[in-house]
Amino acid sequence: MSSSRLPGFYKMKMSERLRRLADALDGQDLDGLGESATLPLANADGMIENAVGVLGADSDGGGRAVGDRGGLPGREDRARRRRVQL
């Protein structure tokens, strides 16, 4: 008995994974899948067995993520972001 709702999903090529998801998502949701400025989808596919998209932080160009509390990030925030980027 398989516990997966999409058996063999991790074995599919990226194009097939995206096609299968396209059947279940509307156009706007589907547009959110794909390339990211932080990690190319091809790299994610090699690192994450079920990769279908990459989440990246939007930037306002000022060195802080959109939605931050405002002002420049503190030392702890910068250190945490460095660890995440590595």
Secondary structure, 3 states (H helix, E strand, C coil): CCCCCCCCHHHCCHHHHHHHHHCCCCHHHHHCCCCCCCCCHHHHHHHCCCCCCCCCCCECCCCCECCCCCCCCCHHHHHHHHHHHC
